[in-house]
Amino acid sequence: PQHCTCSQHPVVGDPMRAGLNLLTGVAAIGSATVGGVFYGFSTFIMRGLRQLPTASGTAAMQQINLTAAKPGLMAAMFGTAAACAAVAVWTGVRGSSPRSAAVIAGSVLYLVGAVGVTAAYNMPLNNALAGLDPAAPGTDAAWRDYLSRWTAGNHVRTLASLAAAALYTWALTTGEE
């Protein structure tokens, strides 16, 4: 059978292109998944915690932070980071094109905006929150400050992750190499 060899369709049997598409798809799904978790925190979880009394909200977030540092979220977050780094390098080696620019931009967004912001901004806030006694008298001001600052950083992580997913998806659907 004849196969289309135009640049808009992957050549059947091109294992390098198939592998790159698979890895780009993994990066897209991972970025969207992690972005969805962050979106939940930005849109309703933090708002719900804000409605609780300070001691209850602080204690709940301390427990959420302990639970978040388990394999489920860590595998999604750092597995996606590995896929993003690998697909950026692989795409960059294949040459410059609108598709490679989108993939590399998606990788930078995820690695800097999701992983980097988590490590440099949200984690230090979480570590400071872990040291608070939820029932202590000065906790209210610290909790309110945490809510504001942590949520702002989380908005950045959400937007970066979802934008990365959109760029990866576009790269998969464009006919350009």
C-alpha positions as CSV (number, residue, x, y, z in Angstrom):
1,P,0.0,0.0,0.0
2,Q,1.0,3.6,-0.7
3,H,1.7,5.8,2.3
4,C,1.6,9.6,2.3
5,T,5.1,11.1,2.5
6,C,4.1,14.7,2.8
7,S,5.3,16.6,5.8
8,Q,1.8,16.8,7.4
9,H,1.6,13.1,8.3
10,P,4.1,11.0,10.1
11,V,5.7,8.4,7.9
12,V,4.5,5.0,8.8
13,G,7.3,3.0,10.3
14,D,9.5,6.0,11.4
15,P,10.4,4.8,14.9
16,M,12.2,8.1,15.8
17,R,9.1,10.2,15.0
18,A,6.8,7.7,16.7
19,G,9.1,7.7,19.8
20,L,9.2,11.5,19.8
21,N,5.4,11.7,19.5
22,L,5.0,9.2,22.3
23,L,7.3,11.1,24.6
24,T,5.6,14.4,23.7
25,G,2.2,12.8,24.5
26,V,3.5,11.7,27.9
27,A,4.8,15.2,28.6
28,A,1.4,16.7,27.6
29,I,-0.6,14.3,29.7
30,G,1.7,14.7,32.7
31,S,1.7,18.5,32.5
32,A,-2.1,18.5,32.2
33,T,-2.4,16.1,35.2
34,V,-0.1,18.0,37.4
35,G,-1.7,21.3,36.3
36,G,-5.1,19.8,37.2
37,V,-3.9,19.1,40.7
38,F,-2.6,22.7,41.0
39,Y,-5.8,24.0,39.5
40,G,-7.8,22.3,42.2
41,F,-5.8,24.0,44.9
42,S,-6.1,27.4,43.2
43,T,-9.8,27.2,42.6
44,F,-11.3,25.5,45.6
45,I,-9.0,23.7,48.1
46,M,-7.2,26.8,49.4
47,R,-10.5,28.7,49.5
48,G,-12.1,25.9,51.5
49,L,-9.1,25.9,53.9
50,R,-9.4,29.7,54.3
51,Q,-13.0,29.2,55.5
52,L,-11.9,27.0,58.4
53,P,-10.8,28.3,61.8
54,T,-7.0,29.0,61.7
55,A,-6.0,26.0,63.8
56,S,-8.1,23.7,61.7
57,G,-7.0,25.1,58.3
58,T,-3.3,25.1,59.4
59,A,-3.5,21.5,60.7
60,A,-5.3,20.4,57.5
61,M,-2.7,22.0,55.2
62,Q,0.1,20.5,57.2
63,Q,-1.4,17.1,56.7
64,I,-2.0,17.7,53.0
65,N,1.6,18.7,52.6
66,L,2.8,15.5,54.3
67,T,0.5,13.4,52.1
68,A,1.5,15.3,48.9
69,A,5.1,14.2,49.4
70,K,4.2,10.6,48.6
71,P,4.8,8.6,45.4
72,G,1.5,9.4,43.7
73,L,2.1,13.2,43.2
74,M,5.9,12.9,43.2
75,A,5.9,10.3,40.4
76,A,3.5,12.5,38.4
77,M,5.4,15.7,39.0
78,F,9.0,14.4,38.6
79,G,8.2,11.8,36.0
80,T,6.7,14.6,33.9
81,A,9.8,16.7,34.5
82,A,12.0,13.8,33.2
83,A,9.7,13.5,30.1
84,C,9.8,17.3,29.5
85,A,13.6,17.4,29.7
86,A,14.0,14.4,27.5
87,V,11.6,15.6,24.8
88,A,13.2,19.0,24.8
89,V,16.6,17.6,24.2
90,W,15.4,15.1,21.6
91,T,13.4,17.8,19.8
92,G,16.3,20.2,19.9
93,V,18.6,17.7,18.4
94,R,16.2,17.1,15.5
95,G,16.4,20.8,14.4
96,S,14.6,24.0,14.5
97,S,10.9,24.2,13.5
98,P,7.7,25.7,15.0
99,R,7.0,22.3,16.5
100,S,10.4,22.1,18.2
101,A,10.0,25.7,19.4
102,A,6.6,24.7,21.0
103,V,8.0,21.6,22.6
104,I,11.0,23.4,24.0
105,A,8.8,26.3,25.3
106,G,6.5,23.8,26.9
107,S,9.4,22.1,28.6
108,V,10.8,25.4,29.9
109,L,7.4,26.4,31.2
110,Y,6.9,23.1,33.1
111,L,10.4,22.8,34.4
112,V,10.7,26.4,35.5
113,G,7.1,27.3,36.2
114,A,6.0,24.1,37.9
115,V,9.0,22.3,39.3
116,G,11.2,25.4,39.8
117,V,8.5,27.4,41.5
118,T,7.6,24.4,43.7
119,A,11.2,24.0,44.8
120,A,12.1,27.7,45.2
121,Y,8.8,29.1,46.4
122,N,6.1,26.8,47.6
123,M,8.2,24.2,49.4
124,P,9.9,26.8,51.6
125,L,6.5,28.1,52.6
126,N,5.4,24.5,53.3
127,N,8.5,23.9,55.4
128,A,7.7,27.1,57.4
129,L,4.1,26.0,57.9
130,A,5.2,22.6,59.1
131,G,7.0,24.3,62.0
132,L,3.9,26.2,63.2
133,D,1.8,25.1,66.2
134,P,-1.8,25.4,64.8
135,A,-3.1,26.4,68.2
136,A,-0.4,28.9,69.1
137,P,-1.6,32.6,69.5
138,G,0.5,34.0,66.6
139,T,-0.5,31.4,64.1
140,D,-3.4,33.4,62.6
141,A,-1.2,36.0,61.0
142,A,1.3,33.4,59.7
143,W,-1.6,31.3,58.3
144,R,-3.2,34.3,56.5
145,D,0.2,35.2,55.0
146,Y,0.8,31.6,54.0
147,L,-2.6,31.4,52.3
148,S,-2.0,34.5,50.2
149,R,1.6,33.8,49.2
150,W,1.3,30.0,48.7
151,T,-1.8,30.5,46.5
152,A,-0.1,33.1,44.4
153,G,2.8,30.8,43.7
154,N,0.3,28.0,43.0
155,H,-1.4,30.1,40.3
156,V,1.9,30.4,38.6
157,R,2.4,26.6,38.7
158,T,-1.1,26.0,37.4
159,L,-0.7,28.4,34.5
160,A,2.7,27.1,33.6
161,S,1.7,23.4,33.7
162,L,-1.5,23.9,31.6
163,A,0.3,26.2,29.1
164,A,3.0,23.5,28.7
165,A,0.3,20.9,28.1
166,A,-1.3,23.1,25.5
167,L,2.0,23.6,23.7
168,Y,2.8,19.9,23.7
169,T,-0.7,19.2,22.3
170,W,-0.3,21.7,19.6
171,A,3.1,20.2,18.7
172,L,1.4,16.8,18.4
173,T,-1.3,18.1,16.1
174,T,0.7,20.4,13.8
175,G,1.9,18.9,10.6
176,E,5.2,20.6,10.7
177,E,8.3,18.7,11.7
